[in-house]
Amino acid sequence: MRTNRTWSRRAILKSIAASAPMIVPARVLGLDGATPPSEKIVLGCIGIGPRMHHLLPNFLWFEDVQCVAVADAMEDRLREGKARVDQHYGTSDCRAYSDFRELLARPEIDAVVIATGERWHAWATMWAARAGKDVYCEKPISLTIGEARRMVETCRALGTVYQGGMQRRSVPSYRFARELVRRGCLGRVRRVEAQVWEGSAVPHAAPEPVPPGFDYDMWLGPVAWRPYVRARVAGWIWFWDTGEGIHSGMGVHYTDLMQWTLDRDDTLPVEYEATDLVWPDPKRFMSDLPLRGTFRCRYADGVECVLYQRGTFAERYIRFVGEHGWVQVDDHTDQVTAEPASLLNLRPSRSGGWQNAGDHARDFLDAVRTRQRTLCHPEAAFRSQFICHAWSISARLGRRLVWDPIHERFDCEEANRMMYRTPRSPWAV
């Protein structure tokens, strides 16, 4: 019997509201009026690049947060970050550090927001956890499977509150799509489909002197040292040494939504394959990650996922396909479409796209206070990122991979070795 039609709009709305991140009023915390300094969450920010410029306002907006320090290897970004924080508070108190370890040494800092490149994410998280700080870390949460697993174990051992920066878990449109799936409105889900945009190729360029005000050694951190090339630094996401490309950098949002929506934060697909790959011409380009491709995985129960890397930035989406219909969220416009279209009558009126990470930040801040698990806790973040890492390994080896969840190994020894990289000294934790 098809029961998916029995859910009323009121039931859907009630369920979404119950699962939404809760903003705790000041009066619940025993506060009146402005939050006194002793009750504020003291924050530091590591990596003041483009992503942090979008992320930082989501934290500064909350009255119970006080940002006191920023860290970056680039002097110009550091100055800009300090100026932005100082302007927000109308002071000149924000401290700036080229070495994030100096920021972590400040005992009054409760938590850090990490928005460096992915080469630093897991290692900076572990440094922060060792220093007693809670962590909100942008995605991709790691550069390898091995360092991601170590990050999870470190946070567990030290009781670190951690939020992976997959903020679409906190966006109403994606929550609605998830609720349709979880309520059975689509029937049994058979397939998840998503699309990210085509990658870029970086032309060959000669090494040059490191520019003044840039701590290149700190920027590289745990990855292999190479001569400074401006285009390589600017396009770090297109190089295997420092990134994994768009199928990981953006694709992890969709693998995360798939895991979360299908209630599989504690499991993983068992098969992975990257096909139809188009690579940069090595004679013309020094970048070494696919420009286009199709990335597939399959769970033990037969549910399949396909991620297309193709098209433009504006064409990205995720779609859940079930026995009785489908629901799709367009990432660029935040538009939700569905078949049958009547499913859209169940949608709440609230909107707001992926750019707004305020609810996700609030979920983290509340967990810092309560010591409860965040919406995208370390284990969930690890598994979402694992899928992208497995696709990367499949792409480089040119073969399908089978994952053994019991022994946590692939059916290929070379793939197992690629789960780990030795960090450059002295950055091992």
N, C-alpha and C positions, 0 to 999 in steps of 0.2 A: 504494500500500500504506500502511495506517495504521501508523505506527511509534511513535505517542505512547504506546502501552502497554508498550514495551520498557524504559522507564526504571525502574530499581529504586529503592526508598526509599533504599538506601545511596548510589546515584549522585546522587540529588537532594541528600541531606544533605551529601555530600562537596563538591558544587558550591557550595552555599550557604555552607559554612564557608570555602571558598577565596575567596569574594567578600566576606566580612564584613570590617568594619573591624578592623584588627589592633591590639591593645593591646600595646605593646612593653614587656616586663618591664624593671625597673630594671637587672638584671644585663646585659641586652643593651646598655644604654647605658653600661655601665662603672661603674655606681653600686652602692654597698653601703649597705644600710639606708636612712635618710632621705636624700632628695635635698638636696644642699647648695645654699645660695642661689645660687651661681654657675651652677648647672645648671637652675634653675627658669625656666619661661616666665613673664615678668612681664606681667601683664594689666591692662588698663583697661576700664571698662564705660561705655558711652554710652547714656543713656536708661534710667532706673530706674523704669519703669512696670510694669504687670501682667505683660507678657511676660517682662521681665527677672527678675521674681521667680520665675518658673518655670524660666527658663534658667540663671540664675547658679549654683544648686546643682550643676548638671551639670559646671560648670568647677571650682568650689571643691572638689568631691569628689576631684579628682586631686591627688596629693601633689606632682607636679612643676609645679604652677601656683601662682603667688603674685599675688593681686589686690591692687593698691596704690592704685587711684584709681577714682572714679566721677564721672560728669557728668550733670547734668540741669538743665533750665530752671526746674523747680519746686522750691522750697526744701524743702518737706516731704518730697518724694520723695528729694531729695538726702540729707537727714538720715537717712531710713530706710535708704537704700542703704548709706551709710557705717556705720551701726550694725550692719547685717547682716554686712558684711564683717569689721568689728572683732570682733564676737561670735564669728565663725567661727574667727578666729586668736587670740582672747584678748588683743588689743592695741587701741591707739587710733591706729594708724599710717595707716589708709586716708585719703587726701586726697579732698576733695570740691570740684568745680568747677561753677559755673553755665555756664561757657563751655568747651565740649569742646576748643577749640583749646589751652587751657592744659594740659589732660591730654595732648594729642598732642605738646606741646613737651617733655615729659619724656623724655630720651634713653634711660632704662633700660627703658621700656615696650616690649615686643616685639610685642604684639598687642592688638587691641581687639575687644570684643563690642559690636555695635551693635543696639539694640532700641528705637529711636525709632519714630515713625510713618513711613509710607513716603515722606512728603514729604522726609525727610532721608536715607533709606537710601543712595541712590547718591552724593549729594553728600558725606555724611560719610565714605563709603568712599573717595572720591577724596582728600579732605583727609587721611585716615589714611594712604593709600598714599603721598601726597606727603611725609608725615612719616616714612616708613620703617617703618610698622607693618603687620603682617599683619592680616587682617580676617575675623571671623565675623559675617555680617550676616543679621539676620532677614528673613523675607519679609513682604510683597512687596518685592523688592529695589530697586524704583524706582517713580516716579510716571509716568514716560513712557518710551517706546521710545528716544528720543534720549539721555536721560541714562543709561539702562542700557547703551547701546552705548558711550558715553564711559567709563563705569565699566570695562567689559571692556577697552577699549583702554588705559586708565590702568594697570590691574593687569598687563596683559601687558607694557607698556613698562617698568614699574618692578620687575617680578619679584615682585609681591605675592602671597603665599599667601592665597587667598580661599575661604571656604566659604559657600555660600548656605544659609539656614536651613530648607531643606526636609528636615527630619529623618526623614521617613518612608522615605527611602532607606536608613536605618540601622535600621529597625524590622523584627523577624523576620517578622511576618505579611505585610508588603508584599514582603519579600524572597522569601518562599515563593511568593506569587502571581506575582511576576516570574519565578521559576525555572520554574514550570509553563508560562508563556508561552514563555520562551526555549528550553525543552527540547522544545517542540512538543506538549505534552500536550493542548492545546486545538485543535490544528490551526492553520490560518492565522487570525490574529485579524482580524475584520472590523469590530469596533465596540468602542469604549470608552465606558462610561456612568458618570456620577458625579452626585452630588447634594449641594448645600450648602443651608443654611437660608435662610428668607425674611429680607429686609432690614427695617430699621426706618426710620421717618419721624420727623424732628425738628420739633416745632411752632415757629412763629415766636416770637421773643423779642427784646426790645429790647437794644441795646448797653448796657454798664455799665462802670464803672471796672475797670481791671486790678487784681486782688487783690494785696496785698503779698506779696513773696517769689516772684513769678512773672515771669520774663523773657519776656514775650509776644513781643517781637521776635525773640529767639533761638528760641523755640518755632516760630514761623512759618518762620524760615529763608528758603529760596529761593522760597517760594510768595507769591502776591500778598497785600498787606496788606489787612486788613479790620478794622473796629472789633471790639473784644473782645465776644464773646457767650459766656457760660459754656456753654450747651448746644451751641454750635458747636464749642468746644474739646473738650468731653467726647465729642461724637459725630462727631469729625473724619472717621471712615471713611465717613460717609454724604454727604460733600460732594465734588464734582468737583475743587474747588481743592486738597484735601488727601488724598483717597483715591479708591478706585474701587468700594467696596462689597464684599459677600461673594463675588461671583463671582470677584473677584480676590484679596481678602484670604485666603480659604480655598481658592478654586478653583485657585490656583496650586499647591497641594499635589498636586492631581489631574492638572493638566496636566504637572507635573513627573514624577509617577509614570508617566504615559502615555509621555512622551518617553523616560524611562529604561528602562522595561520593554520598549518597542518598539525600543530601541537607536537612537533618533533624536536624541540630544543634539547632533548636528551638522547637523540639518535642521529644517524647519518645515512645518506644513500650508500649503496654498496657497489655501484658501477659508475665510472667516469670516462668521458671521451671528448676530445676536441678534434673537430673535423673541419673541412672546407677552409683551411687556414691560408691567409694571404700574408706573407712576410715582407718586410722592407728589402729592397735590393741592396745587398751588402757592398756593392761597388759604389753606390751613390749615398748610402745612409749608414750612420753608425749606430742608430737605435736597433734593437734586436727583439722586439715583441710584436705579436701579430697585429696587423691592421684590421683584418676582418676574420670572422670565423663563427662556427657553431659549436656550442658547448652543451653537452648533455650529461645527465645523471639519472639514475634510477634507484628507487628505494626497494627494499626486499619484498614489499607487497605489490610491486608493479607500478606504483605512481611514478611518472616520468616528469622531468624538468628539461626544458631547452632554453638556452640563453643565446640570442643572436647578437653578435657584434657587427653592426652594419648601420647604414643610414646616418642621420644627423642627430645632433643633441636634442632637438625638439621632438624626435620620434620615439623616445623611450617610453616604455610601459611595462606593466605586468598584468597577466590574465590568468585566472583560475578557471579551468574547464571541468565541469562535472557531468554527470549522467543526464541531468535535466536542464542544463543551461550553463552560462558563464558570466563572470564579472571581471571587468578590466578597469584599472586606474591608469590614466594618462599622467605620467610624471610631470610633464611640462606645464600642463594646464590645470592639473588636479581634477580633471573631469572624470566622472565615473560613468561607464556604460555597462549594460547588462543585457542578457537574453535569457528569459523573457524580460522585456523592458519594464514590466510591472514591478519587478524587484526594486526598482529605483524609488518606488513610492514608500519604501520602508526606510529610506535614508534620512538621518537627522538633518536639520537645516544648517547646522554649524559647518563652516568650511575653513580652509586654511591649508596651504600647500607645504611641501617639504622644506621650504626656506625657513619656516618658523620652527625652531627647535626649543621653544620656550617650555612646553609641557615635558619634553624629554629632560631638559635641564632641571626642571622642578622635581621630577621623579628622582633624579640623582640627589639633589639637595635634601629632599625629605628623607632619603635613605641614609645620608650622612648623619642626620639627627637621630633617626630611629634604629640605625644599624640593621635595617631589613634589606632584603635582596632587591636589586633594581630590576627594571623591566628588561634590560638587555645585560644580564649578569655575565660574569666571565665565561662560564661554560657555554651559555647560549651564543655569545659572541664568537667564541672559539669555533664552534661547529659551523656557524654560518660562513666564517672565513675559511675553514678547512675545505669546503666545497670548491671555492675559487682557487685555493692552492693546489688541490688535486687536479683541477682543469689545467692549470699552468704546467704541472709536471707531465700530464698527458700530452699537452701541446709540444713540449720540448722533446719528449721521447717518441712522439708519433705513434702512440699505441693506446688501446683501451686499458683501463686499470680496474681491478676488482679489489675492494677493501674488505678486510676481515675485521669486523667490529669486536670480536672476542680478543684477538691477539694484537689488534691495532697495527696491522701491517698490510701493505699492498701485496699483490701477487707478482711483484717484480722487484728484485733487489736493488736495481738502480733507482727505482722510484722511492724505495725506502731510504736510500742514502740521500736523496734530494729533499727529504723532509727536514734536514738539518743543514746549517751552515755554521762554520766556526767564526765567532765574532772577532773582529780585529781588537787587539789589545789596545787599551786597558778596559774595554767596555763590557766584558763578560760580567754577569752578576752571579 
